[in-house]
Amino acid sequence: MNSLSPTWLASLVRFIRRRPLGAAGGAIILVMIIAAALASVIAPHDPLETNYAALFKPPSPEFWLGTDGFGRDAFSRLLYGARTALFVGFSASFLGAAIGVVIGITSAYAGGNIDLFIERIMDVFLSFPIIVLALAIVAVLGGGIVNLIFAITIPFIPRTARVIRSSALVIRQMPYVDAAHSIGSPDARIIFRHILPNVMAPFLVMLTAFQGQAILLEASLSFLGLGVAEPTPAWGLMLRGAAVTFAERAPWMGFFPGFAISLSVFAFNLLGDSLRDALDPRLRL
Amino acid sequence: MKRFIAFIALALVAAMATACAPAPTATPAPAPVPAPATATRAPAAPVAPTAVPATPTATARSGGELVFAVSDPPPRTYDAHQETTFALLHPASPHYSTLLRFDADNFPKIVGDVAESWTVSSDGLTYTFKIRPGIKFHDGSVLTSKDVLATYEKIIFASAGVASARKSAYAVVDKIEAPDDATMVFRLKYASASMLTNLASPWNYIYKADLLAKDPRYYEKNIMGTGPFRFVEYVAGSHWVGKKFEGYFVTGRPYLDGYKAVIITDTAARAAAIRGGQAMIEFRGFNPEATDTLVKALGDKVTVQKSPWTCNLTVTLNTEKKPFDDVRVRRALSLAIDRYEANRVLSKISLMGPVGGVLRPGAEFSATEAELTKLIGFSKDIDASRKEALRLLKEAGVPDGFAFTLTNRNIPEPYEPTGIFVIDQWRKVGLNVKQNAAPTYLNDLRAGNFEAGIDFACDHADEPDLQLLKFISVDKSSTNYARYKDPILDDLYNKQSRATDPKERAKFIRDFEKRVLDEQAYQFHILWWQRIIPHLTQVRGWKITPNHYINQDLRDIWLAASQ
């Protein structure tokens, strides 16, 4: 009931009016989520169903976005592929950001040698570009959705930890934290009541920004054959193999999944930027 | 005015039609079936020509550098005796000679390479080779039978710490001798139909005895042969360069000044390299679509050579894991696959080609269509086959199917489309199959860390001893990933290998085929491959063969003036 209260609606309307690009990004993401959730209802064909009488069919009323080299409906595979993209994206970015928060706050609050030790480890991970680290992890562990999520989660952890640590260091110096210390509040209470709520803004911004990166990473690794395996529908997989070989004969095989990846990353970045602007008090001045 | 516009329109249509018309392509006839020489005892008289080679080509011109693409980087070592990938043969074979070789123009005829002539004793137990005089290594030293002896001792009787991938193929050899500098003798335990084929193996580079004596692993990191090209450099992951060896023993060869093998792993990029002239040829093969695209783009500047291919993909089932230890389940899995549909679909989009049994369709000893269609899984009535598959699954206690993982190679061509196809076929009988295409593929297969897998087999010749080897018991075959032991198959293998009468051999092979593919269905074939090589028409003197291992020393290749 609260979620439909006039205050919430007013905030939403205000966000849309002040940040239309972010709202557009949010709308695209919402459509993606609905499409993924209702894929089994919306999809006109089974995404795994082959049709050898309809190989490489261009977009038509029967196959809205055409078919691939096995006669599989590209639109249905795109819808189910959104499930894979969102599931991997949400899981990896949430896990990465959540673990990063724990490490960042621990590092900032403990200080001293613990902070030094944790930060040097984070430095090691940060020295690798995201894609290189993810590639290395998935090359060792092998493909599959679980390993893919793990491989994408790991590079996100130090990035979140570094940002959250800097926010937590500021909050740790605040008078109300000193006051809490002076009245003998336990560390856990200080962390959960005073520090954690105050780092939620950067946490949410990073969480949103990571979604787009995670989707792109999932697609990249699947494209390289190191992520999700056929016949699971996934956007990166749809771009791989036949889509490249048959690019001249059946350009739709590569165009639509490529467009879906670009659009989703664009939408998450728009929303992330707008959330950062809306939640960062310094940008409200 | 209207007539003028109509004329212009017609001219434009005609011009477009001309531009779009397919370019003329050279499509050689399918390779002839193997000559009986491999199945019957060779005559006691010398059978190989002694004159050094090849029919001089009037128009052949010397000079130029051949640039060809290779789809994989060379493996860990440069030692072909222990390696198993074409990615070594293609860049390295031009540096070496072998004892015998296949005549690419008359495949599968075997001719001498460093062997000038040979005789086979009437009991088929002694093979005596005369070594061509005056053959020089790239360091200027002269090749003698001692080098051939050291080479084959390394291959057949490899000492501890020295790997030999094809040692088991020479189990028939009792001992080898070099009585003088020009004579090499192989003494066998029993007569073997495949001895000459094995001695013409493109993997058996002749190495220098002195270097092997100093370090048996010298050739893992070094190149020193008697082939038409000297080694210049290999830049890891980039390219391999060879330069003409002026002291090569074949008069007038090689034509080329040198060659450069460029490593390009992506299929589309390889096709683009040929299209853009950065590479002139790629010797493994392109799928029909990539070939058509090249022909459309380059017209008569590209020539297409086609051939059957002694390569196949099979499904291998780990018989140590349930439910694949149940023959009913294995047979059901084979029955569910419509190979003829696979041929129709996959041959358009991949390297996959004809339906066949344990031997390449069209090869000597291969099953006729009537024989093949009697085997389970090879019937043309797929509805009846799938009905039987469902009955067998019900009888095996899995009426609603079951879930398992198919381990596949992480290479698009032709593994990925084949994996998709097979999984789809199994869905039709209620099986829920996921695919694992991990880089650890081969290790997983070797270690038995899989349930079902797509396996591959490629051989340098159509020879039952080679093609049947992977199906005998796991303790006798290092490539039997299904991990079973079957004395009946072992016995049939030995019988066919020793059979001197082709009819008798064919019978044993049919029995073997029925047991492995039908009665037990331990492993079963999906399709054999098709080999299609589109190359710049400028590249002359190279003829396609039914495998991508032989005819790779580049000695007969020459470059026409660029068009």
Interface residues (C-beta under 8 A of the other chain):
Chain A: L48 T50 Y52 L55 G69 F70 A139 G142 G143 G144 G225 L226 A229 E230 P231 T232 R240 G241 A242 V244 T245 F246 A247 E248 R249
Chain B: D266 T267 A268 N287 E289 A290 T293 E341 R344 V345 K348 I349 N408 N410 P412 E416 P417 G419 I420 F421 I423 D424 R427 K434 Q435 N436 A437 A438 P439 T440
